[in-house]
């Protein structure tokens, strides 16, 4: 799998504006810094970003996010309370919360449990995962579901379809930003 294919396979839902964020890693040898810079300038126009965080284990962690969707995800009172309990600076605003998340992702060996909130997972599922150490879920897909399975499966199917369609566009020679735009245009045309 090429770097382009890996980014689209794992990050398309955020790059296409249907998921607040995606988080995945690639081997440092696969990582293409110049492409990320180029793509970032393209995606920035639409409020989407790709942040690369080096890890100690020869991996690059990529956090891909749609700023509008991520900020909206962090806005509900219950989410803000949860993040505050996790010592995020919610009173300082979204940018401070995002900076804290990125710091934790780059500094900690394991993912903090609350990362699920930023990835768009239901708070109920994030808390249950934390409480049960990931056991006894009712369904497992993009995340472990403890609550509403039907809604979760529908959302996961949308994410998967996005990744599959964008991956196909990239395999056929389209650049990553163009593939995301084409997918979004196709979605809008279908309405």
C-alpha positions as protocol buffer text, in pm:
chain_id: "A"
residue {
  index: 1
  type: UNK
  ca { x: 0 y: 0 z: 0 }
}
residue {
  index: 2
  type: UNK
  ca { x: 137 y: 342 z: -94 }
}
residue {
  index: 3
  type: UNK
  ca { x: 139 y: 638 z: 143 }
}
residue {
  index: 4
  type: UNK
  ca { x: -144 y: 800 z: -55 }
}
residue {
  index: 5
  type: UNK
  ca { x: -354 y: 485 z: -29 }
}
residue {
  index: 6
  type: UNK
  ca { x: -287 y: 454 z: 344 }
}
residue {
  index: 7
  type: UNK
  ca { x: -392 y: 814 z: 408 }
}
residue {
  index: 8
  type: UNK
  ca { x: -712 y: 776 z: 209 }
}
residue {
  index: 9
  type: UNK
  ca { x: -793 y: 432 z: 348 }
}
residue {
  index: 10
  type: UNK
  ca { x: -761 y: 555 z: 706 }
}
residue {
  index: 11
  type: UNK
  ca { x: -834 y: 927 z: 681 }
}
residue {
  index: 12
  type: UNK
  ca { x: -1093 y: 974 z: 406 }
}
residue {
  index: 13
  type: UNK
  ca { x: -1395 y: 1023 z: 634 }
}
residue {
  index: 14
  type: UNK
  ca { x: -1230 y: 1326 z: 798 }
}
residue {
  index: 15
  type: UNK
  ca { x: -1079 y: 1454 z: 473 }
}
residue {
  index: 16
  type: UNK
  ca { x: -1425 y: 1438 z: 316 }
}
residue {
  index: 17
  type: UNK
  ca { x: -1593 y: 1619 z: 604 }
}
residue {
  index: 18
  type: UNK
  ca { x: -1814 y: 1336 z: 728 }
}
residue {
  index: 19
  type: UNK
  ca { x: -1620 y: 1250 z: 1047 }
}
residue {
  index: 20
  type: UNK
  ca { x: -1461 y: 1488 z: 1298 }
}
residue {
  index: 21
  type: UNK
  ca { x: -1122 y: 1319 z: 1285 }
}
residue {
  index: 22
  type: UNK
  ca { x: -924 y: 1007 z: 1206 }
}
residue {
  index: 23
  type: UNK
  ca { x: -611 y: 881 z: 1376 }
}
residue {
  index: 24
  type: UNK
  ca { x: -370 y: 628 z: 1232 }
}
residue {
  index: 25
  type: UNK
  ca { x: -2 y: 555 z: 1203 }
}
residue {
  index: 26
  type: UNK
  ca { x: 235 y: 477 z: 920 }
}
residue {
  index: 27
  type: UNK
  ca { x: 595 y: 364 z: 925 }
}
residue {
  index: 28
  type: UNK
  ca { x: 836 y: 658 z: 907 }
}
residue {
  index: 29
  type: UNK
  ca { x: 987 y: 516 z: 589 }
}
residue {
  index: 30
  type: UNK
  ca { x: 644 y: 535 z: 425 }
}
residue {
  index: 31
  type: UNK
  ca { x: 569 y: 889 z: 546 }
}
residue {
  index: 32
  type: UNK
  ca { x: 599 y: 1155 z: 276 }
}
residue {
  index: 33
  type: UNK
  ca { x: 644 y: 1494 z: 441 }
}
residue {
  index: 34
  type: UNK
  ca { x: 628 y: 1695 z: 119 }
}
residue {
  index: 35
  type: UNK
  ca { x: 296 y: 1540 z: 20 }
}
residue {
  index: 36
  type: UNK
  ca { x: 150 y: 1614 z: 361 }
}
residue {
  index: 37
  type: UNK
  ca { x: 259 y: 1977 z: 328 }
}
residue {
  index: 38
  type: UNK
  ca { x: 109 y: 2001 z: -19 }
}
residue {
  index: 39
  type: UNK
  ca { x: -215 y: 1831 z: 85 }
}
residue {
  index: 40
  type: UNK
  ca { x: -238 y: 2040 z: 400 }
}
residue {
  index: 41
  type: UNK
  ca { x: -238 y: 2362 z: 201 }
}
residue {
  index: 42
  type: UNK
  ca { x: -519 y: 2222 z: -16 }
}
residue {
  index: 43
  type: UNK
  ca { x: -730 y: 2090 z: 270 }
}
residue {
  index: 44
  type: UNK
  ca { x: -676 y: 2397 z: 487 }
}
residue {
  index: 45
  type: UNK
  ca { x: -901 y: 2593 z: 249 }
}
residue {
  index: 46
  type: UNK
  ca { x: -1190 y: 2372 z: 363 }
}
residue {
  index: 47
  type: UNK
  ca { x: -1095 y: 2368 z: 731 }
}
residue {
  index: 48
  type: UNK
  ca { x: -939 y: 2023 z: 721 }
}
residue {
  index: 49
  type: UNK
  ca { x: -595 y: 1947 z: 855 }
}
residue {
  index: 50
  type: UNK
  ca { x: -335 y: 1671 z: 864 }
}
residue {
  index: 51
  type: UNK
  ca { x: -106 y: 1676 z: 1166 }
}
residue {
  index: 52
  type: UNK
  ca { x: 195 y: 1442 z: 1176 }
}
residue {
  index: 53
  type: UNK
  ca { x: 326 y: 1341 z: 1517 }
}
residue {
  index: 54
  type: UNK
  ca { x: 650 y: 1142 z: 1534 }
}
residue {
  index: 55
  type: UNK
  ca { x: 646 y: 847 z: 1771 }
}
residue {
  index: 56
  type: UNK
  ca { x: 944 y: 666 z: 1922 }
}
residue {
  index: 57
  type: UNK
  ca { x: 869 y: 332 z: 1757 }
}
residue {
  index: 58
  type: UNK
  ca { x: 959 y: 430 z: 1398 }
}
residue {
  index: 59
  type: UNK
  ca { x: 599 y: 532 z: 1335 }
}
residue {
  index: 60
  type: UNK
  ca { x: 436 y: 859 z: 1239 }
}
residue {
  index: 61
  type: UNK
  ca { x: 98 y: 920 z: 1394 }
}
residue {
  index: 62
  type: UNK
  ca { x: -133 y: 1111 z: 1162 }
}
residue {
  index: 63
  type: UNK
  ca { x: -424 y: 1304 z: 1306 }
}
residue {
  index: 64
  type: UNK
  ca { x: -658 y: 1413 z: 1028 }
}
residue {
  index: 65
  type: UNK
  ca { x: -943 y: 1641 z: 1126 }
}
residue {
  index: 66
  type: UNK
  ca { x: -1221 y: 1865 z: 1007 }
}
residue {
  index: 67
  type: UNK
  ca { x: -1202 y: 2167 z: 1236 }
}
residue {
  index: 68
  type: UNK
  ca { x: -1571 y: 2254 z: 1213 }
}
residue {
  index: 69
  type: UNK
  ca { x: -1689 y: 1899 z: 1288 }
}
residue {
  index: 70
  type: UNK
  ca { x: -1431 y: 1847 z: 1562 }
}
residue {
  index: 71
  type: UNK
  ca { x: -1521 y: 2172 z: 1734 }
}
residue {
  index: 72
  type: UNK
  ca { x: -1889 y: 2078 z: 1711 }
}
residue {
  index: 73
  type: UNK
  ca { x: -1806 y: 1735 z: 1858 }
}
residue {
  index: 74
  type: UNK
  ca { x: -1639 y: 1902 z: 2157 }
}
residue {
  index: 75
  type: UNK
  ca { x: -1918 y: 2154 z: 2220 }
}
residue {
  index: 76
  type: UNK
  ca { x: -2193 y: 1962 z: 2404 }
}
residue {
  index: 77
  type: UNK
  ca { x: -2196 y: 2023 z: 2777 }
}
residue {
  index: 78
  type: UNK
  ca { x: -2159 y: 1653 z: 2860 }
}
residue {
  index: 79
  type: UNK
  ca { x: -1848 y: 1627 z: 2640 }
}
residue {
  index: 80
  type: UNK
  ca { x: -1699 y: 1944 z: 2788 }
}
residue {
  index: 81
  type: UNK
  ca { x: -1755 y: 1810 z: 3140 }
}
residue {
  index: 82
  type: UNK
  ca { x: -1596 y: 1479 z: 3047 }
}
residue {
  index: 83
  type: UNK
  ca { x: -1293 y: 1650 z: 2893 }
}
residue {
  index: 84
  type: UNK
  ca { x: -1263 y: 1882 z: 3191 }
}
residue {
  index: 85
  type: UNK
  ca { x: -1251 y: 1577 z: 3421 }
}
residue {
  index: 86
  type: UNK
  ca { x: -970 y: 1451 z: 3199 }
}
residue {
  index: 87
  type: UNK
  ca { x: -789 y: 1782 z: 3263 }
}
residue {
  index: 88
  type: UNK
  ca { x: -839 y: 1939 z: 2923 }
}
residue {
  index: 89
  type: UNK
  ca { x: -844 y: 2321 z: 2931 }
}
residue {
  index: 90
  type: UNK
  ca { x: -1204 y: 2351 z: 2809 }
}
residue {
  index: 91
  type: UNK
  ca { x: -1242 y: 2704 z: 2950 }
}
residue {
  index: 92
  type: UNK
  ca { x: -959 y: 2819 z: 2723 }
}
residue {
  index: 93
  type: UNK
  ca { x: -1144 y: 2722 z: 2406 }
}
residue {
  index: 94
  type: UNK
  ca { x: -1125 y: 2467 z: 2132 }
}
residue {
  index: 95
  type: UNK
  ca { x: -771 y: 2544 z: 2017 }
}
residue {
  index: 96
  type: UNK
  ca { x: -636 y: 2486 z: 2367 }
}
residue {
  index: 97
  type: UNK
  ca { x: -824 y: 2156 z: 2391 }
}
residue {
  index: 98
  type: UNK
  ca { x: -689 y: 2048 z: 2053 }
}
residue {
  index: 99
  type: UNK
  ca { x: -335 y: 2146 z: 2152 }
}
residue {
  index: 100
  type: UNK
  ca { x: -366 y: 1937 z: 2469 }
}
residue {
  index: 101
  type: UNK
  ca { x: -491 y: 1638 z: 2272 }
}
residue {
  index: 102
  type: UNK
  ca { x: -201 y: 1663 z: 2026 }
}
residue {
  index: 103
  type: UNK
  ca { x: 43 y: 1691 z: 2316 }
}
residue {
  index: 104
  type: UNK
  ca { x: -102 y: 1379 z: 2477 }
}
residue {
  index: 105
  type: UNK
  ca { x: -99 y: 1185 z: 2151 }
}
residue {
  index: 106
  type: UNK
  ca { x: 265 y: 1267 z: 2089 }
}
residue {
  index: 107
  type: UNK
  ca { x: 386 y: 1227 z: 2448 }
}
residue {
  index: 108
  type: UNK
  ca { x: 201 y: 919 z: 2573 }
}
residue {
  index: 109
  type: UNK
  ca { x: 282 y: 560 z: 2480 }
}
residue {
  index: 110
  type: UNK
  ca { x: -83 y: 454 z: 2471 }
}
residue {
  index: 111
  type: UNK
  ca { x: -378 y: 645 z: 2335 }
}
residue {
  index: 112
  type: UNK
  ca { x: -570 y: 829 z: 2602 }
}
residue {
  index: 113
  type: UNK
  ca { x: -921 y: 682 z: 2630 }
}
residue {
  index: 114
  type: UNK
  ca { x: -1081 y: 1018 z: 2561 }
}
residue {
  index: 115
  type: UNK
  ca { x: -941 y: 1017 z: 2208 }
}
residue {
  index: 116
  type: UNK
  ca { x: -1264 y: 840 z: 2112 }
}
residue {
  index: 117
  type: UNK
  ca { x: -1459 y: 1160 z: 2176 }
}
residue {
  index: 118
  type: UNK
  ca { x: -1237 y: 1346 z: 1929 }
}
residue {
  index: 119
  type: UNK
  ca { x: -1278 y: 1067 z: 1675 }
}
residue {
  index: 120
  type: UNK
  ca { x: -1653 y: 1118 z: 1684 }
}
residue {
  index: 121
  type: UNK
  ca { x: -1747 y: 815 z: 1889 }
}
residue {
  index: 122
  type: UNK
  ca { x: -2051 y: 851 z: 2114 }
}
residue {
  index: 123
  type: UNK
  ca { x: -1958 y: 961 z: 2465 }
}
residue {
  index: 124
  type: UNK
  ca { x: -2158 y: 668 z: 2603 }
}
residue {
  index: 125
  type: UNK
  ca { x: -1933 y: 426 z: 2415 }
}
residue {
  index: 126
  type: UNK
  ca { x: -1613 y: 606 z: 2515 }
}
residue {
  index: 127
  type: UNK
  ca { x: -1706 y: 597 z: 2883 }
}
residue {
  index: 128
  type: UNK
  ca { x: -1815 y: 233 z: 2868 }
}
residue {
  index: 129
  type: UNK
  ca { x: -1492 y: 133 z: 2693 }
}
residue {
  index: 130
  type: UNK
  ca { x: -1296 y: 306 z: 2965 }
}
residue {
  index: 131
  type: UNK
  ca { x: -1506 y: 151 z: 3243 }
}
residue {
  index: 132
  type: UNK
  ca { x: -1484 y: -205 z: 3105 }
}
residue {
  index: 133
  type: UNK
  ca { x: -1131 y: -188 z: 2961 }
}
residue {
  index: 134
  type: UNK
  ca { x: -1278 y: -259 z: 2620 }
}
residue {
  index: 135
  type: UNK
  ca { x: -1464 y: -573 z: 2722 }
}
residue {
  index: 136
  type: UNK
  ca { x: -1829 y: -673 z: 2690 }
}
residue {
  index: 137
  type: UNK
  ca { x: -1913 y: -446 z: 2398 }
}
residue {
  index: 138
  type: UNK
  ca { x: -2229 y: -514 z: 2199 }
}
residue {
  index: 139
  type: UNK
  ca { x: -2065 y: -459 z: 1860 }
}
residue {
  index: 140
  type: UNK
  ca { x: -1716 y: -389 z: 1731 }
}
residue {
  index: 141
  type: UNK
  ca { x: -1627 y: -201 z: 1414 }
}
residue {
  index: 142
  type: UNK
  ca { x: -1454 y: 136 z: 1383 }
}
residue {
  index: 143
  type: UNK
  ca { x: -1503 y: 149 z: 1760 }
}
residue {
  index: 144
  type: UNK
  ca { x: -1650 y: -71 z: 2031 }
}
residue {
  index: 145
  type: UNK
  ca { x: -2019 y: -4 z: 2069 }
}
residue {
  index: 146
  type: UNK
  ca { x: -2192 y: -31 z: 2404 }
}
residue {
  index: 147
  type: UNK
  ca { x: -2499 y: 176 z: 2322 }
}
residue {
  index: 148
  type: UNK
  ca { x: -2702 y: 216 z: 2003 }
}
residue {
  index: 149
  type: UNK
  ca { x: -2582 y: -53 z: 1762 }
}
residue {
  index: 150
  type: UNK
  ca { x: -2807 y: 41 z: 1469 }
}
residue {
  index: 151
  type: UNK
  ca { x: -2696 y: 404 z: 1460 }
}
residue {
  index: 152
  type: UNK
  ca { x: -2333 y: 303 z: 1505 }
}
residue {
  index: 153
  type: UNK
  ca { x: -2347 y: 49 z: 1221 }
}
residue {
  index: 154
  type: UNK
  ca { x: -2506 y: 302 z: 987 }
}
residue {
  index: 155
  type: UNK
  ca { x: -2235 y: 555 z: 1068 }
}
residue {
  index: 156
  type: UNK
  ca { x: -1961 y: 295 z: 1025 }
}
residue {
  index: 157
  type: UNK
  ca { x: -2104 y: 193 z: 687 }
}
residue {
  index: 158
  type: UNK
  ca { x: -2090 y: 556 z: 571 }
}
residue {
  index: 159
  type: UNK
  ca { x: -1727 y: 583 z: 684 }
}
residue {
  index: 160
  type: UNK
  ca { x: -1635 y: 258 z: 513 }
}
residue {
  index: 161
  type: UNK
  ca { x: -1806 y: 354 z: 186 }
}
residue {
  index: 162
  type: UNK
  ca { x: -1618 y: 684 z: 189 }
}
residue {
  index: 163
  type: UNK
  ca { x: -1283 y: 512 z: 242 }
}
residue {
  index: 164
  type: UNK
  ca { x: -1351 y: 250 z: -25 }
}
residue {
  index: 165
  type: UNK
  ca { x: -1463 y: 502 z: -286 }
}
residue {
  index: 166
  type: UNK
  ca { x: -1178 y: 744 z: -219 }
}
residue {
  index: 167
  type: UNK
  ca { x: -926 y: 459 z: -219 }
}
residue {
  index: 168
  type: UNK
  ca { x: -1050 y: 351 z: -559 }
}
residue {
  index: 169
  type: UNK
  ca { x: -1011 y: 705 z: -694 }
}
residue {
  index: 170
  type: UNK
  ca { x: -654 y: 723 z: -563 }
}
residue {
  index: 171
  type: UNK
  ca { x: -566 y: 380 z: -704 }
}
residue {
  index: 172
  type: UNK
  ca { x: -690 y: 507 z: -1040 }
}
residue {
  index: 173
  type: UNK
  ca { x: -439 y: 793 z: -1027 }
}
residue {
  index: 174
  type: UNK
  ca { x: -627 y: 1076 z: -859 }
}
residue {
  index: 175
  type: UNK
  ca { x: -444 y: 1286 z: -599 }
}
residue {
  index: 176
  type: UNK
  ca { x: -568 y: 1261 z: -241 }
}
residue {
  index: 177
  type: UNK
  ca { x: -721 y: 1613 z: -224 }
}
residue {
  index: 178
  type: UNK
  ca { x: -889 y: 1563 z: -561 }
}
residue {
  index: 179
  type: UNK
  ca { x: -1029 y: 1226 z: -451 }
}
residue {
  index: 180
  type: UNK
  ca { x: -1179 y: 1383 z: -138 }
}
residue {
  index: 181
  type: UNK
  ca { x: -1334 y: 1664 z: -343 }
}
residue {
  index: 182
  type: UNK
  ca { x: -1470 y: 1419 z: -599 }
}
residue {
  index: 183
  type: UNK
  ca { x: -1627 y: 1207 z: -326 }
}
residue {
  index: 184
  type: UNK
  ca { x: -1788 y: 1512 z: -166 }
}
residue {
  index: 185
  type: UNK
  ca { x: -1915 y: 1633 z: -504 }
}
residue {
  index: 186
  type: UNK
  ca { x: -2066 y: 1290 z: -573 }
}
residue {
  index: 187
  type: UNK
  ca { x: -2243 y: 1297 z: -236 }
}
residue {
  index: 188
  type: UNK
  ca { x: -2388 y: 1641 z: -308 }
}
residue {
  index: 189
  type: UNK
  ca { x: -2495 y: 1534 z: -658 }
}
residue {
  index: 190
  type: UNK
  ca { x: -2685 y: 1241 z: -508 }
}
residue {
  index: 191
  type: UNK
  ca { x: -2911 y: 1475 z: -307 }
}
